[in-house]
């Protein structure tokens, strides 16, 4: 688990040690982190740009200010992606008001899979799901953004299960950090604007396909621990310079 972009240079790159060719690049001047994969990946996400189910090899996590209120976030992301020279049809785009410099990255190789996780996090709009609260229809930028990249083969049910496990891990980290919903003081389960991206190689290099990704499976247990650790570190350090 590391925070590789806190050094302050204008352009910094983190290259995965367990998944050759997978890299994260932080561009301080252009205010974004880009993940580049060595091959097209199957994506399942709640991202504002190219969210849902798609195939891509780029993910961009774009910083915006906390008062961001543009009526056209998808068009905004599209224009930024184009300006940076990334392929529109191969890029998934996220928005965040959290510190990109404090992104936390963790990775490990496990049973028939290699997993790399990157999380950016802020909790100013922490919330507990299941409580009545003020709601709104307008889009707001994601606050805890988690990218989970898996080099392995996952069945359709396992794709959904991995999203569930990642979300539970995030909630567990917030609970252990004592993050509360400012509306009522209850322990937060997330923020009002979180996003998760699951990116899977579905590579034929692996002979076995993971059918499930719950916390008791080899895949889900490893994935959950990596997400927990990155959320914990990104949130814990958000107030640091």
Secondary structure, DSSP 8 states (H G I E B T S, - for coil): -B-TTTT--SEEEEE-SSSTT-EEEEETTTTEEEEEEEEEEEEEE--SBS-EEEEEEEEEEEE--TT---TTHHHHHHHHHHHTT--GGGEEEEEE-S-GGG-EEEEEEETTEEEEEEEE---TTEE-TTS-----SS---BSSEEEEEEEE-B-HHHHHHHHHHHHHHHHHHHHHHT-B-TTT--B-SEETT-EEEEEE---TT-S--B---STTSHHHHHHHHHHHHHHHHHHHTTT--
